[in-house]
Amino acid sequence: MTIRLLNTENRWGRSFLQLFEDDKLIFRLLLFASAFIYASSGTIYYQQGLTSFDVFLLNIGFAVFSALVFAASFLSKGIKKYLPTIFQWLVYAIMAQVVLEATSYNFSLVETMAVLVTYIMCSLVFRKPIYLNSFLMISLVMILAGIYTNPKVENPHTLFIVFFSMGFVSAIALGSRLRVQEKLRKSESLFKNIFNESADANLMTKVDDQKIITCNKRALDLFEVDSMEDLLGIDANSLQKHPFNSAEISSVKQQIKDNWGWSKELEYVSRKGKIFWGNLEYRVVEYMNKPHLQIRISDISERKRLEKLLLAEKQVLEMASKDNDLTRALNHLVSNVEEMIGDMQCSVFRMDEGGNELQWFIAPSISADLIRTIGNIPVNISALSAGKAAASKLTSYCPNVETNEDWKNYIVQARRHKIASCFSFPILSEGGNVLGVFEVYYKTTKEKPDTKDMEIINRSVNIVGVLMEKDNAVTKNKLSLERIQTQNEELKKTNAELDRFVYSTSHDLRAPLMNMLGLVDIVELTITDEKPKKYLGMMKTSVTNLDNTIKEILEYSKNTRTEVEISEMDLHSVTEEVLAGLQFMEGSDKVEKKLHFDMQVPFYSDVNRMKVILNNLISNAIKYRNTKIEDQFVEIDAIVNSEKAIITVRDNGIGINPDYRDKIFDMFFRATTQGSGSGLGLYILKETLAKVNGKISLETTPNIGSTFTIEIPNFKLK
């Protein structure tokens, strides 16, 4: 058997060389040539008087014999079978006749070349060196015998040179041929090994009808047949689940003709009905010296199954993330797993909140009757396999134990529903907690799932675990968000009520205080006694302090509930306005106000909050002035650039104890007993700064003074 890939680019050269590889063809060609040469050359030599009538008859005899054997090789199988042997004996006879002629007559160059051609043609029949050597030895003996028995030979050395030259040429030709044949045999052997021992199914068909001529062992296994005879003569297309129609076959042939071959992934059906995926590949090869079609089929069922599983996983994740419907997503996954494995059904149990029992969650193919019969499964070692798997947190399959008396009813029901064996796989969270159990029911009895099934089951269990854990987290988050939302609503309501209460109460408190101040002023005008006037002054101071505290509470409430309103402001004018409002404050007339403003660009911030900030800083400088010195001052410096405003309020007041630096911004904290402050001013200042993204720093020394530096972003330009 000769099998080689067909190279269409050098087809004619290869076809010519292949003629010399077919022994029967060579012998027939030599017989035909012998008949023609002996008939024509014998006649010509006789007519020219070069040979006698006896030699002419001998030539005609060889010609007739060669023609008869040539014709008989096509008609008789016996002659065809023994054609090499017949021709080898004929060669010896021809060689004897040629030697007889060469030693009997003096030939010219033309006749000598004819003898040379005859000799070389005779040497072509020998396929092994031993046969050629024997032929050469016998020829030499014939030459010597002819020379010494025929005294007419004038130049015997010329005859020796001619015959030895022909022998040398024949030996070289035979050696080259043997080397080529050896390479071909090795190539042929390699191809046979590849064809027969390949991990893929190999089929050989004719190019036209695609009837299977031969195949390898893998093809027998893949198509589930006992011997090659079960596939021989079958149309290769009929092995496909959906055979090609005539139009498709024509298209495939055209593609094979235009390219080196053709391939496609198709579904096949074995002779026992098993469906599998195969990668079909067509190649044109030389088989028995003729173009044939090599069909290679690679089993890609497992790859297709994993591709389908990956697609199902992708779809499940998309479904779960898109609509948060875990039931729909897991139903899709379980249905795909059942379709991939075939003889298996699946279900998913979910652990209840208390962790005491497993509840049916997903079971697209399980009978409702079986679900009702089994019901929820308790989580303990003596329960069904699902309960046992959940209780022990097994990481491998947990088979049923049919000898357990408590399971008899379950086993009867299972067999009623064509379930022969069952295995349980716990679904664990990332932290190792049991979320549920993945149940696998086989229609046939199995000791355990095979490796391919286990790969699909493990992947499915993992993805179910991820989705169930996500669903649990989403559910908990929903509950938490609902609680937070409810609490926020309640807090908003409480804050609104509190704001209304503070605002209403503050106004309700300020009205009688203002009336009291008015009455105090009237009483002061009607009396002249200094002692009652002193008490009235103290009363007026207390009422004023109380009114200031109420105003601070109102400022705090207003700061917390109103939005920031950014607008352009003249920081210098705002400061002047604040100072004007503080001119009647006690001690304000004794404190010198120094202003320094560097307004490089316009300043944008909340005007009302800016007034609150400046009012608190300047009023504190006045309130906590050092009364023991004469030159009391408060200095306000401001620099405004494109990024921010830097405002510094420096005084030479009583300063602040360093121990209190971190507490002065706390609500109701007072660092000194001087003055009548409520301890809200700096707290309100800090809260107001936070609303406009500002920050504050302090440098202070007792009895020397304090410096507050605030930085507020320039909102518009920033």
URHU-V699125 format. One record per residue. RES is the residue in one small letter. PHI is phi in whole degrees, -180 to 180 (none if undefined). NEAR is the number of other ideal C-beta (glycine too) atoms within 8 Angstrom. D_CENTER is the distance of its C-alpha to the mean C-alpha in Angstrom with 2 decimals. Layout:
RES_PHI_NEAR_D_CENTER / RES_PHI_NEAR_D_CENTER
//
This chain:
m_none_6_45.78 / t_-117_10_44.38 / i_-131_10_40.71 / r_-145_9_39.28 / l_-67_7_36.68 / l_-84_9_38.58 / n_-105_7_38.81 / t_-69_5_40.03 / e_-72_4_40.94 / n_-127_6_43.78 / r_-64_9_44.69 / w_-70_6_48.44 / g_-63_7_48.79 / r_-68_9_46.88 / s_-62_8_48.90 / f_-66_7_52.09 / l_-67_8_51.12 / q_-67_9_50.09 / l_-61_10_53.71 / f_-85_7_54.80 / e_-100_9_52.42 / d_-101_9_54.06 / d_-59_7_57.33 / k_-60_9_58.87 / l_-65_8_58.37 / i_-62_12_59.92 / f_-62_13_62.93 / r_-65_11_63.54 / l_-62_9_63.38 / l_-65_12_65.80 / l_-63_14_68.13 / f_-63_11_68.17 / a_-64_9_68.86 / s_-61_14_71.54 / a_-61_13_73.30 / f_-68_9_73.29 / i_-65_11_74.27 / y_-66_13_77.08 / a_-66_11_78.55 / s_-75_8_78.54 / s_-67_10_79.38 / g_-61_15_82.05 / t_-65_11_83.76 / i_-64_8_83.70 / y_-63_12_85.04 / y_-69_14_87.82 / q_-65_6_88.87 / q_-86_6_89.07 / g_78_5_91.12 / l_-82_7_88.64 / t_-130_11_88.48 / s_-86_6_90.90 / f_-67_6_90.81 / d_-64_6_89.71 / v_-67_14_86.65 / f_-61_13_85.98 / l_-64_8_86.06 / l_-64_10_83.74 / n_-63_17_81.23 / i_-64_12_81.48 / g_-64_8_81.01 / f_-62_14_77.80 / a_-64_15_76.60 / v_-65_9_77.47 / f_-63_9_75.90 / s_-64_14_72.64 / a_-65_11_72.53 / l_-65_8_73.25 / v_-65_14_70.54 / f_-60_12_68.06 / a_-68_8_68.85 / a_-67_9_68.91 / s_-66_14_65.38 / f_-90_6_64.08 / l_-100_6_66.41 / s_-116_7_66.56 / k_-67_5_63.63 / g_-65_6_65.98 / i_-60_12_66.88 / k_-63_10_63.18 / k_-66_6_62.27 / y_-99_8_65.08 / l_-59_13_64.93 / p_-59_9_63.94 / t_-66_7_66.89 / i_-59_10_69.33 / f_-69_13_68.29 / q_-65_11_68.60 / w_-66_8_72.19 / l_-64_13_72.82 / v_-61_11_71.59 / y_-62_10_74.21 / a_-66_9_76.87 / i_-62_12_75.78 / m_-64_14_75.81 / a_-63_9_79.31 / q_-66_11_80.50 / v_-65_11_79.04 / v_-64_12_80.71 / l_-61_10_83.92 / e_-67_11_83.90 / a_-65_13_82.90 / t_-92_12_85.71 / s_-103_9_88.27 / y_-137_8_87.96 / n_-91_4_87.33 / f_-96_9_84.18 / s_-84_5_83.31 / l_-62_6_79.84 / v_-62_7_78.62 / e_-66_9_79.63 / t_-64_10_78.12 / m_-65_8_74.72 / a_-64_10_74.96 / v_-63_13_75.55 / l_-62_11_72.54 / v_-63_8_70.24 / t_-61_11_71.62 / y_-63_15_71.05 / i_-64_12_67.40 / m_-63_10_66.73 / c_-66_11_68.27 / s_-71_14_66.09 / l_-67_8_62.89 / v_-74_12_63.41 / f_-88_10_62.88 / r_-101_5_59.32 / k_-131_6_60.11 / p_-59_9_62.08 / i_-64_6_64.72 / y_-69_10_65.69 / l_-66_13_66.02 / n_-62_8_68.08 / s_-62_8_70.34 / f_-61_14_70.80 / l_-65_11_71.73 / m_-64_8_74.22 / i_-64_10_75.86 / s_-61_13_76.07 / l_-63_9_77.74 / v_-61_8_80.24 / m_-62_11_80.99 / i_-64_14_81.58 / l_-61_8_83.90 / a_-63_8_85.77 / g_-67_14_86.16 / i_-67_11_87.42 / y_-78_6_89.95 / t_-98_6_91.20 / n_-125_9_91.56 / p_-73_3_93.85 / k_-74_6_93.06 / v_-69_10_89.81 / e_-86_4_90.65 / n_-125_7_87.45 / p_-66_7_85.70 / h_-65_6_83.63 / t_-63_7_82.00 / l_-64_13_81.05 / f_-61_9_79.51 / i_-63_8_77.49 / v_-61_12_76.16 / f_-68_12_75.14 / f_-69_8_73.57 / s_-63_9_71.62 / m_-65_12_70.33 / g_-67_12_69.39 / f_-66_8_67.54 / v_-62_9_65.58 / s_-64_13_64.75 / a_-64_11_63.61 / i_-63_8_61.23 / a_-61_10_59.87 / l_-66_12_59.43 / g_-61_9_57.69 / s_-63_8_55.23 / r_-63_9_54.64 / l_-64_9_54.10 / r_-65_8_51.52 / v_-61_8_49.65 / q_-64_9_49.92 / e_-65_8_48.63 / k_-63_8_45.53 / l_-64_10_45.06 / r_-65_8_45.53 / k_-65_8_42.91 / s_-62_9_40.47 / e_-64_12_41.40 / s_-65_8_41.00 / l_-63_8_37.56 / f_-64_10_36.46 / k_-61_10_38.05 / n_-63_8_36.16 / i_-63_8_32.83 / f_-66_11_33.81 / n_-84_9_35.18 / e_-100_7_33.02 / s_-63_11_29.64 / a_-74_4_26.85 / d_-102_9_26.50 / a_-76_16_29.22 / n_-116_14_31.60 / l_-122_14_34.18 / m_-118_13_36.95 / t_-134_13_38.61 / k_-74_9_40.97 / v_-69_9_39.58 / d_-86_4_41.55 / d_-98_6_41.65 / q_56_12_38.58 / k_-82_10_40.62 / i_-67_14_39.25 / i_-97_9_41.58 / t_-153_7_39.87 / c_-157_12_36.65 / n_-102_11_35.26 / k_-67_7_34.99 / r_-62_11_31.27 / a_-64_13_32.14 / l_-64_14_34.70 / d_-69_8_32.26 / l_-66_13_29.52 / f_-99_12_32.10 / e_55_8_34.08 / v_-124_8_37.46 / d_-86_4_40.14 / s_-145_6_41.31 / m_-63_8_40.77 / e_-60_5_43.65 / d_-71_9_41.61 / l_-109_13_39.33 / l_-62_10_41.90 / g_86_5_43.12 / i_-84_9_40.26 / d_-69_9_38.55 / a_-60_11_34.95 / n_-65_9_33.87 / s_-70_7_35.35 / l_-77_8_32.77 / q_-76_12_30.07 / k_-65_7_29.64 / h_-124_5_30.37 / p_-59_7_32.57 / f_-68_8_32.79 / n_-86_6_35.75 / s_-62_6_38.18 / a_-66_6_36.59 / e_-67_8_33.17 / i_-62_10_34.91 / s_-63_8_36.73 / s_-64_8_33.59 / v_-65_11_31.91 / k_-60_9_35.12 / q_-65_8_35.24 / q_-68_9_31.70 / i_-64_12_32.65 / k_-68_6_35.79 / d_-79_5_34.13 / n_-125_7_31.34 / w_-71_3_31.09 / g_-179_9_29.61 / w_-160_9_27.24 / s_-147_7_24.20 / k_-167_6_22.46 / e_-91_8_20.56 / l_-136_10_23.23 / e_-94_10_24.41 / y_-120_14_27.35 / v_-126_9_30.11 / s_-71_11_31.80 / r_-69_7_35.61 / k_-103_5_35.41 / g_93_6_33.27 / k_-77_7_29.86 / i_-96_8_27.05 / f_-147_10_24.06 / w_-94_12_21.51 / g_-137_15_22.36 / n_-93_10_21.45 / l_-85_12_24.88 / e_-137_11_26.13 / y_-103_12_29.68 / r_-141_10_31.68 / v_-90_13_35.37 / v_-132_13_37.20 / e_-91_12_40.85 / y_-131_13_42.09 / m_57_7_45.82 / n_65_8_46.38 / k_-136_6_44.98 / p_-65_8_41.69 / h_-134_14_39.57 / l_-107_13_36.09 / q_-93_13_33.70 / i_-110_13_31.09 / r_-111_12_28.15 / i_-123_14_25.98 / s_-99_10_22.90 / d_-75_11_22.00 / i_-117_10_18.34 / s_-60_9_19.06 / e_-67_8_16.95 / r_-64_8_13.83 / k_-63_10_14.77 / r_-66_11_15.46 / l_-69_9_12.14 / e_-61_8_10.53 / k_-66_10_13.29 / l_-66_14_12.77 / l_-62_8_9.16 / l_-64_8_10.80 / a_-62_12_13.74 / e_-61_11_12.10 / k_-62_8_10.67 / q_-64_9_14.19 / v_-64_14_15.91 / l_-64_11_14.51 / e_-65_8_15.47 / m_-62_12_18.79 / a_-67_14_19.52 / s_-81_6_19.00 / k_-81_6_20.83 / d_-116_6_23.94 / n_55_8_23.96 / d_-100_8_25.01 / l_-66_10_23.83 / t_-61_8_25.93 / r_-64_9_24.43 / a_-64_13_20.81 / l_-71_14_21.63 / n_-60_10_23.76 / h_-64_12_20.90 / l_-64_14_18.74 / v_-63_15_21.81 / s_-62_10_22.83 / n_-67_11_19.58 / v_-63_15_19.87 / e_-62_13_23.50 / e_-68_7_22.78 / m_-71_10_20.33 / i_-89_9_22.83 / g_92_6_25.91 / d_-95_6_28.86 / m_-132_12_27.61 / q_-123_10_28.09 / c_-132_15_26.64 / s_-149_13_27.90 / v_-124_15_27.11 / f_-100_15_30.02 / r_-117_10_30.18 / m_-73_12_32.37 / d_-74_10_35.30 / e_-62_3_36.17 / g_-80_5_38.78 / g_72_7_36.60 / n_-103_6_39.29 / e_-151_11_37.80 / l_-100_15_34.73 / q_-112_9_34.70 / w_-59_8_33.18 / f_-124_11_30.25 / i_-129_10_28.01 / a_-159_11_29.47 / p_-65_8_28.86 / s_-113_7_30.51 / i_-85_11_33.05 / s_-62_6_36.67 / a_-62_6_38.27 / d_-64_8_41.26 / l_-67_13_39.33 / i_-62_11_37.83 / r_-65_7_41.38 / t_-66_9_42.75 / i_-75_10_40.38 / g_68_6_40.18 / n_-69_8_38.73 / i_-111_12_38.32 / p_-66_9_39.93 / v_-92_13_37.97 / n_-161_8_40.01 / i_-66_7_40.09 / s_-92_6_42.56 / a_-81_11_40.65 / l_-63_11_38.32 / s_-59_13_35.22 / a_-64_14_33.22 / g_-65_16_35.88 / k_-67_15_36.08 / a_-64_14_32.35 / a_-68_15_32.49 / a_-70_10_35.69 / s_-97_8_34.62 / k_54_10_30.95 / l_-62_11_30.08 / t_-99_4_26.66 / s_-123_4_27.04 / y_-63_11_28.33 / c_-122_13_31.85 / p_-75_10_33.90 / n_-70_11_36.92 / v_-113_7_40.33 / e_-69_6_42.53 / t_-79_4_45.71 / n_-69_8_45.42 / e_-62_5_48.29 / d_-69_5_46.66 / w_-102_11_43.88 / k_-59_7_46.15 / n_-62_7_45.95 / y_-62_10_42.18 / i_-65_10_42.06 / v_-61_8_44.56 / q_-63_12_42.62 / a_-61_11_39.35 / r_-69_9_41.02 / r_-60_7_42.54 / h_-100_10_39.08 / k_61_6_37.95 / i_-109_12_36.00 / a_-98_9_36.77 / s_-149_12_34.62 / c_-138_12_32.68 / f_-136_14_30.30 / s_-122_16_29.38 / f_-129_15_26.45 / p_-67_14_27.02 / i_-101_13_24.58 / l_-108_10_24.81 / s_-79_10_24.21 / e_-62_5_22.86 / g_-86_4_26.55 / g_93_6_27.26 / n_-82_6_29.17 / v_-80_13_29.18 / l_-94_12_27.80 / g_175_15_28.42 / v_-140_15_28.05 / f_-98_16_25.77 / e_-100_14_28.25 / v_-122_15_27.65 / y_-115_13_30.57 / y_-102_14_31.03 / k_-80_9_33.59 / t_-116_7_34.51 / t_-71_5_35.69 / k_-135_9_33.15 / e_-74_4_33.70 / k_-166_7_30.06 / p_-63_10_26.70 / d_-76_7_25.41 / t_-61_5_22.40 / k_-65_8_20.11 / d_-64_11_21.37 / m_-62_10_21.05 / e_-63_9_17.31 / i_-67_13_16.93 / i_-63_13_19.71 / n_-62_9_18.42 / r_-63_10_15.03 / s_-66_14_17.18 / v_-60_11_19.71 / n_-64_8_17.34 / i_-71_12_15.95 / v_-63_14_19.60 / g_-61_12_20.78 / v_-61_8_18.57 / l_-69_14_19.74 / m_-67_14_23.30 / e_-65_11_23.52 / k_-63_9_22.34 / d_-63_11_24.87 / n_-62_9_27.56 / a_-65_8_26.95 / v_-63_9_27.10 / t_-62_8_30.25 / k_-63_8_31.83 / n_-64_8_31.01 / k_-60_8_32.53 / l_-62_8_35.64 / s_-64_8_35.81 / l_-65_8_35.41 / e_-63_8_38.04 / r_-65_8_40.36 / i_-63_8_39.79 / q_-63_8_40.40 / t_-63_8_43.55 / q_-64_8_44.71 / n_-64_8_44.08 / e_-62_8_46.11 / e_-65_8_48.83 / l_-66_8_48.73 / k_-60_8_49.00 / k_-63_8_51.90 / t_-63_8_53.55 / n_-64_9_53.15 / a_-63_8_54.59 / e_-64_8_57.47 / l_-67_8_58.00 / d_-61_11_58.04 / r_-62_8_60.55 / f_-64_8_62.59 / v_-62_11_62.65 / y_-63_10_63.49 / s_-66_8_66.12 / t_-65_8_67.59 / s_-60_12_67.75 / h_-66_8_69.60 / d_-65_8_71.81 / l_-77_10_72.63 / r_-68_11_73.30 / a_-61_8_75.81 / p_-66_8_78.34 / l_-66_12_77.82 / m_-64_9_78.74 / n_-63_8_81.73 / m_-65_10_82.73 / l_-63_12_82.61 / g_-64_8_84.76 / l_-65_8_87.26 / v_-62_12_87.39 / d_-63_9_88.16 / i_-67_8_90.94 / v_-63_9_92.44 / e_-60_9_92.45 / l_-76_6_94.50 / t_-97_5_97.09 / i_-118_8_97.91 / t_-119_3_99.52 / d_-70_6_99.37 / e_-69_6_96.97 / k_-66_6_95.93 / p_-61_8_94.46 / k_-62_10_92.85 / k_-62_8_91.12 / y_-68_8_89.62 / l_-63_11_88.61 / g_-64_8_86.82 / m_-63_8_84.90 / m_-63_10_83.99 / k_-63_11_82.83 / t_-64_9_80.61 / s_-63_8_78.98 / v_-64_12_78.38 / t_-64_9_76.89 / n_-62_10_74.54 / l_-64_10_73.45 / d_-65_12_72.84 / n_-63_10_70.75 / t_-63_10_68.62 / i_-62_12_68.09 / k_-64_9_67.14 / e_-64_12_64.56 / i_-62_11_63.07 / l_-65_11_62.94 / e_-62_11_61.24 / y_-62_12_58.57 / s_-63_12_58.00 / k_-66_8_57.85 / n_-64_13_55.36 / t_-77_8_52.91 / r_-104_7_53.01 / t_-102_5_53.26 / e_-78_3_50.49 / v_-73_7_50.62 / e_-119_7_52.35 / i_-87_8_51.96 / s_-155_8_54.85 / e_-75_6_56.80 / m_-140_11_59.69 / d_-97_6_62.58 / l_-60_14_62.10 / h_-66_10_65.70 / s_-66_8_67.10 / v_-62_13_65.00 / t_-65_13_66.39 / e_-61_9_69.92 / e_-64_9_69.48 / v_-64_12_68.38 / l_-63_10_71.38 / a_-64_7_73.69 / g_-71_7_72.55 / l_-101_12_73.33 / q_-67_8_76.77 / f_-95_4_78.64 / m_-68_9_76.69 / e_-58_3_79.02 / g_87_10_79.34 / s_-64_10_77.46 / d_-72_5_80.63 / k_-94_6_80.94 / v_-106_13_77.48 / e_-78_7_77.09 / k_-104_9_73.92 / k_-118_8_72.47 / l_-118_8_69.76 / h_-137_8_67.74 / f_-124_10_65.01 / d_-120_7_62.89 / m_-95_11_61.12 / q_-75_7_59.05 / v_-142_9_56.99 / p_-63_8_57.20 / f_-111_11_55.84 / y_-122_11_53.60 / s_-166_15_53.26 / d_-89_11_54.67 / v_-63_10_58.47 / n_-62_7_59.51 / r_-70_13_57.34 / m_-63_14_58.62 / k_-65_11_62.15 / v_-62_13_61.34 / i_-64_13_59.93 / l_-66_14_62.94 / n_-61_11_65.41 / n_-67_12_64.19 / l_-67_12_64.26 / i_-72_15_67.68 / s_-64_11_69.32 / n_-65_11_68.31 / a_-63_14_69.88 / i_-73_13_73.08 / k_-65_11_73.07 / y_-108_11_72.62 / r_-70_13_74.92 / n_-91_10_77.18 / t_-74_6_80.60 / k_-86_3_82.35 / i_-115_7_81.87 / e_-90_3_83.28 / d_-84_6_80.66 / q_-89_13_77.85 / f_-150_10_74.97 / v_-135_13_71.42 / e_-114_10_69.55 / i_-117_14_66.58 / d_-113_9_64.54 / a_-140_15_61.62 / i_-126_8_59.34 / v_-118_15_56.98 / n_-123_9_54.38 / s_-69_7_51.27 / e_-95_7_49.14 / k_-164_10_51.44 / a_-112_13_54.94 / i_-113_10_56.43 / i_-117_12_59.50 / t_-118_12_61.74 / v_-116_14_64.52 / r_-117_10_66.92 / d_-136_15_70.15 / n_-118_9_72.85 / g_-82_11_73.03 / i_-78_9_73.07 / g_74_11_69.48 / i_-131_12_67.16 / n_-61_7_67.16 / p_-56_7_64.10 / d_-66_4_63.44 / y_-103_10_62.68 / r_-57_9_60.27 / d_-84_4_57.18 / k_-112_8_59.00 / i_-66_11_60.77 / f_-93_8_57.88 / d_-79_8_57.85 / m_-65_6_59.39 / f_65_8_63.15 / f_-89_12_63.38 / r_-122_7_66.65 / a_-85_8_67.16 / t_-150_8_70.93 / t_-89_4_73.82 / q_-69_6_75.09 / g_85_7_74.68 / s_-121_5_73.88 / g_-67_9_70.13 / s_-96_9_67.94 / g_85_10_65.03 / l_-102_12_62.73 / g_-57_12_63.07 / l_-70_10_60.55 / y_-64_14_58.12 / i_-63_14_58.28 / l_-58_14_57.94 / k_-62_10_54.67 / e_-65_11_53.19 / t_-68_13_54.27 / l_-61_13_52.73 / a_-61_8_49.39 / k_-66_10_49.42 / v_-108_14_49.67 / n_60_6_47.29 / g_-94_11_50.28 / k_-143_6_51.14 / i_-134_11_54.46 / s_-136_7_55.96 / l_-135_11_59.42 / e_-128_7_61.95 / t_-147_12_65.17 / t_-138_8_68.23 / p_-54_9_70.86 / n_67_6_74.07 / i_-111_7_72.61 / g_142_11_70.18 / s_-134_13_66.54 / t_-130_11_64.01 / f_-101_11_61.14 / t_-121_11_58.45 / i_-118_15_55.96 / e_-125_10_53.09 / i_-127_13_51.90 / p_-60_11_49.22 / n_-86_16_50.53 / f_-61_9_48.23 / k_-62_8_48.96 / l_-75_9_48.47 / k_-72_8_45.61
//
